[in-house]
Amino acid sequence: MNGPLRITYPTGWLLAVANTDAAAERGRARAELVGAGGVLLLDVAGPSVATLARPGLFSRFMNLLRHLSTDQAADLIVYEGARMAGRTVIAVQGLSEAQRRALADSWKGEGLHFINYFGGVTSEDWGIWRGPILPELPSWVWR
């Protein structure tokens, strides 16, 4: 599990897991309706969660601090595990707090789950993991 521990913190991104392609497309449509500045669908054939990180030495240093001091760092391993297990991770940026809340609520109605926003200083948790846990991930990532 050394590779996933290097997943960098996706500052400014709201993430959710879609269990089906149809749910992912509905999630993307909802995000575009609320005016998201960027919407990405991360699946097993595409880019990883690590591609959402800001580049640079300072960002790598902050990533190390977040992995040592926050429980949300383990969430990134779950997102990457979900992607590798065939689910789609929806990543959205460019939303205000009110837009994020509205989108998280609508995503829940569409069946998306494990909804988290990774801010510069804080994170926001709007939806827990739903369904069976991913057996290939270590037990310590599930909170």
KAHUQUI-V522056 format. One record per backbone hydrogen bond with DSSP energy under -1.0 kcal/mol. NH is the residue of the N-H (numbers start at 1). CO is the residue of the C=O. E is the energy in kcal/mol with one decimal. If there is no record, write none. Layout:
nh = {NH:NH}
co = {CO:CO}
e = {E:E}
//
This chain:
nh = {5:6:7:11:12:13:14:15:16:17:18:24:25:26:27:28:29:30:31:32:33:34:36:37:38:40:42:46:51:52:53:60:61:62:63:64:65:66:67:68:69:70:78:79:80:81:82:83:84:85:86:87:88:89:90:91:92:93:100:101:102:103:104:105:106:107:108:109:111:112:113:114:116:117:118:119:124:126:127:137:141:142}
co = {1:3:4:9:118:10:92:116:90:113:88:20:21:22:23:24:25:26:27:28:29:30:31:93:93:91:89:43:48:49:50:56:57:58:59:60:61:62:63:64:65:66:74:75:76:77:78:79:80:81:83:82:18:42:16:40:14:38:96:97:98:99:100:101:102:103:104:105:108:107:17:128:15:124:13:122:117:115:115:134:138:139}
e = {-1.1:-1.9:-1.9:-1.7:-3.4:-1.9:-3.1:-3.2:-1.6:-3.3:-3.2:-1.9:-2.3:-2.2:-2.4:-2.4:-2.3:-2.3:-2.1:-2.3:-1.9:-1.6:-2.0:-1.8:-1.4:-3.0:-3.3:-1.5:-1.3:-1.9:-1.3:-1.8:-2.2:-2.7:-2.3:-1.9:-2.0:-2.5:-2.4:-1.5:-1.6:-2.0:-1.5:-2.6:-2.2:-2.4:-2.6:-2.3:-2.4:-1.4:-1.4:-2.4:-2.4:-2.9:-2.7:-2.8:-2.4:-2.2:-2.5:-2.4:-2.3:-2.6:-2.8:-2.2:-2.2:-2.9:-2.1:-1.5:-1.4:-2.3:-2.2:-1.8:-2.1:-3.0:-2.4:-1.9:-2.4:-2.9:-1.2:-1.8:-1.5:-1.3}
//
